[in-house]
Amino acid sequence: MATLPTTGELRRQLEELKAVTEPLREEASDFIYSKSDEIPIPFLLQLSLLMTLQKLNESSKRLEGLTRRLNWFTWALIVLTTFLFATEIVAFLKD
C-alpha cells in the first residue's frame, strides 16, 4: 500500500523543483523580452514546470493543514483513551 510523502519530503521536492525551474524562468523571461514570434519548446516546458510547481506548493500547504488536524485528533484520542482507562481503573478499585 502506498503511503503519503511526509511534509519534509514534499518540502525537499519543492526546493529541488525550484532549483530546476529558476534557470528556466530566467530563460522564459529572456524569451518574452526578445519579442520573438515563435514559442520554443523550452518555454512551454518551463511554463508546464511552473504550473506543476505551483500545484505542488498548494498541495504541500493542504497536506500541512491535514497533518496539523490529524495531530490534534490523535492527541484528543490519547486524552480520551487515558480518561476512559482511568475511570475504569477507579471503578474497578471501588468494587
N, C-alpha and C positions, 0 to 999 in steps of 0.2 A: 504494500500500500504506500502510495507516495505521500510524503509529508510536506507541509508548507515550509518555505525557507524562513529562517529567523529574520528579525529586523536588522540585525547586524550584517547578515549575508546580503540582504537587499540593499543596505546602505553601501556595502563594498561594491556590489554590482553597479549601483548608481554612480559611484565615483569612477569606476572603470569606464562606464559609458560616457561620462563627462570628459574623461581624458581622451577618449577616442573621438568624440564629436567636436571638441574645441577646434582642432585644426580644420575640420570640415566646415565648421561655422565661419571661420575666417575666410576659407576658400569661397564659400557661398556669398559672403558679403563682398568679396573682391569681384565675384562674377556679377552680382547685382549692379555694382557701380561701374562695371565695364560697358554696360548698355549693349550687350550682345543680343542678337535676335534669336539665337539658338539656345536651348536649355540643355546643357550637358548632363550626361547620366550621373556624374558625381554630385551634382547639385540636387537631383531628385533623390539620390541615395541619402544625402545629408539631411534633406527635408524629412524623409522617412525615418531616419535615425532620431532626429529631434522630436518628432511626434511620438515615437516609441519611448524615448527618454521621459517625455512629459507624462505619458500614461504610466510608466513605471514609478515616477515620482508620486503621482496621485495614488497609485496602488500601495506604495510604501506608507503614505500617510494614513490611508484607510486601515492597513494592517497594524500600524502602531496603535490606532484607536481601538481596534478589536482586541489587541493584546492587552491594552490597559483595562478594558472592560472584563476580559477573561480573568485577569489578575484579581480584580476586585471580587468577581464572582467566586473564584477559588478561595480567597480569604473568608468570604461570607460563609461558604460551605464548611470551612475548617472551624470557624467560630461556632456555627450551628451544631456541627457534629460534636464538638467539645462540650457544649452546653447540654445536649441531649445525653451524652455519655455521663456527664457529671450528675445529672438528675437521676439517671438510672442507678448510679452508684449510691447516691443518697437514699433513694427509695429502697434499695437492697439492704443497706445498713440499718435502716429504720425497722425493717421486718425482723 
